[in-house]
Amino acid sequence: MLLRINGVEHELHDVRTILDVIEFFDLLGKPVVAEADGKVLTAEQWADTPVTANMSIELVHFVGGG
């Protein structure tokens, strides 16, 4: 399925939910904010939010450092 993630088109297979996308990018368990088609999602919504072809997803991953 073709998805636009952080402004870049990706062809991902075997993803059905936002949680699947987050797992694909190895971000599960890390501090992440997810937005799907302009709607900010809570972590509790990830597994219940289906992805659709051409969906625009923004994933913001926070990192610490000094």
C-alpha positions as CSV (number, residue, x, y, z in Angstrom):
1,M,0.0,0.0,0.0
2,L,1.3,3.4,-0.9
3,L,1.5,5.8,2.1
4,R,3.0,9.2,2.5
5,I,5.0,9.2,5.7
6,N,6.7,12.3,6.9
7,G,6.3,13.7,3.4
8,V,7.9,10.7,1.7
9,E,6.0,8.1,-0.3
10,H,6.5,4.5,1.0
11,E,5.2,1.3,-0.4
12,L,4.4,-0.8,2.7
13,H,3.0,-4.3,2.7
14,D,1.2,-6.1,5.5
15,V,0.3,-2.9,7.4
16,R,-3.3,-2.5,8.4
17,T,-3.2,0.0,11.3
18,I,-1.1,3.0,12.5
19,L,0.4,0.6,15.1
20,D,1.6,-1.6,12.2
21,V,3.3,1.4,10.6
22,I,5.0,2.4,13.9
23,E,6.2,-1.2,14.4
24,F,7.5,-1.3,10.8
25,F,9.7,1.8,11.5
26,D,10.8,0.2,14.8
27,L,9.4,3.0,16.9
28,L,7.2,1.0,19.3
29,G,8.1,1.7,22.9
30,K,9.8,5.0,22.0
31,P,8.3,8.4,22.6
32,V,6.3,8.9,19.4
33,V,3.5,11.2,18.3
34,A,1.4,10.0,15.3
35,E,-0.8,12.0,13.1
36,A,-3.0,10.5,10.4
37,D,-4.5,12.7,7.7
38,G,-4.2,15.7,10.0
39,K,-5.6,14.1,13.1
40,V,-3.3,13.6,16.1
41,L,-3.8,10.2,17.6
42,T,-3.2,8.9,21.1
43,A,-1.2,5.7,21.5
44,E,-4.4,4.0,22.5
45,Q,-5.9,4.8,19.1
46,W,-3.0,3.4,17.0
47,A,-4.3,-0.2,17.0
48,D,-7.8,0.9,16.1
49,T,-6.9,3.4,13.3
50,P,-6.8,1.7,9.9
51,V,-4.5,2.9,7.2
52,T,-5.7,3.5,3.7
53,A,-4.0,3.9,0.4
54,N,-2.4,7.4,0.0
55,M,-2.9,8.2,3.7
56,S,-0.7,11.0,5.0
57,I,1.0,10.0,8.2
58,E,3.4,12.0,10.3
59,L,5.5,10.3,12.9
60,V,7.5,12.4,15.3
61,H,10.1,10.6,17.4
62,F,11.6,12.4,20.3
63,V,15.3,11.9,21.1
64,G,17.3,13.2,24.1
65,G,20.7,14.6,24.1
66,G,22.7,17.6,25.0
